[in-house]
């Protein structure tokens, strides 16, 4: 049984390697999510994510600026604040998550244990996430 979404004891790649099972300890994808520039998010309360996975384990590191990650598993929900490149949030496959509240200068790096496969994504949350609606409504 996996531990679920949690802070890793080390930062970055080392945390990702230590926190994933042997089959997933190799990095398959790295995706920077910038806020500014042509490829960035709009600063209008935009969110990213809104899914969980069948197999993929992810590590989220805010390289610059800050953002929040709402997470829910079968029983709990929690918001994690990322505001330092020394923080690494491990997202297990069962963790339905959504990123939001990006600072103007935010760059969020997401490391993934598997190559992209649209069949690995589960978009249905476990339950209606009123807390996320409350948090993002003020943006």
C-alpha positions in Angstrom: 0.0 0.0 0.0 1.4 3.4 -1.0 1.8 6.2 1.5 -0.1 8.7 -0.7 0.8 12.4 -1.4 3.6 13.5 0.9 6.6 15.7 1.3 9.8 13.9 0.3 12.8 13.9 2.7 15.2 15.2 0.0 14.7 17.6 -2.8 14.4 17.1 -6.6 15.6 14.1 -8.5 17.0 12.4 -5.4 13.6 12.6 -3.6 11.9 11.2 -6.7 14.4 8.3 -7.0 14.1 7.4 -3.3 10.3 7.7 -3.2 9.4 5.5 -6.2 9.5 1.7 -6.4 12.3 0.1 -8.4 10.2 -0.2 -11.5 9.6 3.6 -11.5 12.9 4.9 -10.2 13.9 6.0 -13.7 12.7 9.4 -14.9 10.4 9.1 -18.0 9.1 12.7 -18.3 10.0 16.1 -17.0 7.6 18.9 -17.6 8.3 22.5 -16.6 5.1 24.6 -16.2 5.9 28.3 -16.6 3.4 31.0 -15.8 4.8 33.8 -18.0 5.6 33.8 -21.7 3.8 32.3 -24.7 3.6 28.8 -23.2 2.7 29.8 -19.7 -0.5 29.8 -17.7 -2.8 32.8 -17.7 -2.8 34.7 -14.4 -6.6 34.5 -14.1 -6.9 31.7 -11.6 -6.0 29.0 -14.1 -5.5 25.5 -12.8 -3.5 22.5 -14.1 -3.9 18.9 -13.4 -7.4 17.7 -12.3 -6.6 14.0 -12.5 -4.9 11.0 -11.0 -3.2 8.0 -12.6 -3.3 4.3 -12.9 0.5 3.9 -12.6 2.4 7.2 -12.9 4.1 8.5 -9.8 5.0 12.3 -10.0 7.2 14.7 -8.1 6.3 18.4 -8.1 9.0 21.0 -7.4 8.4 24.7 -7.6 11.7 25.9 -9.1 10.7 29.6 -8.9 7.9 31.5 -7.3 5.1 29.5 -5.6 1.9 27.6 -6.2 -0.6 25.4 -4.4 -1.5 21.8 -5.0 -4.9 20.5 -3.9 -4.8 16.7 -3.3 -7.4 14.2 -2.5 -7.2 10.4 -2.1 -10.0 8.0 -1.2 -10.4 9.5 2.3 -8.7 12.9 2.7 -8.1 16.2 1.0 -5.3 18.6 1.6 -3.7 21.7 0.1 0.1 21.7 -0.2 1.9 25.1 -0.6 5.1 24.9 -2.7 7.3 27.9 -2.4 10.9 26.7 -2.5 13.0 24.5 -4.9 14.0 22.6 -1.8 10.5 21.2 -1.4 9.5 18.1 -3.4 5.9 16.8 -3.3 5.5 13.1 -4.2 2.1 12.3 -5.9 1.2 8.7 -5.9 -1.1 7.3 -8.6 -4.1 7.3 -6.3 -3.7 11.1 -5.6 -6.2 13.2 -7.5 -4.5 16.6 -7.7 -4.9 20.0 -9.2 -2.4 22.8 -9.2 -3.5 26.5 -8.7 -2.6 29.8 -7.2 0.5 30.3 -9.3 2.6 33.3 -8.5 3.5 35.6 -11.4 7.0 34.2 -11.6 6.2 30.5 -10.9 7.9 27.7 -12.7 6.6 24.3 -11.5 8.6 21.2 -12.6 6.8 17.9 -12.6 8.8 14.7 -12.9 7.0 11.5 -13.9 7.8 7.8 -13.6 6.1 6.9 -16.9 6.0 8.1 -20.4 2.8 9.9 -21.4 -0.1 7.6 -22.0 -3.6 9.1 -22.2 -5.0 5.8 -20.9 -3.1 6.3 -17.6 -5.2 9.4 -16.7 -8.3 9.2 -14.5 -10.2 12.6 -14.5 -12.9 11.7 -12.0 -12.3 12.9 -8.5 -13.1 10.7 -5.6 -15.7 13.1 -4.3 -16.9 16.6 -5.0 -14.1 18.9 -4.0 -15.9 21.9 -2.4 -12.6 22.9 -0.7 -10.9 23.5 -4.1 -13.9 25.5 -5.3 -13.6 27.7 -2.2 -9.9 28.2 -2.6 -10.0 29.1 -6.3 -13.1 31.2 -6.1 -11.3 34.1 -4.6 -8.8 34.3 -7.5 
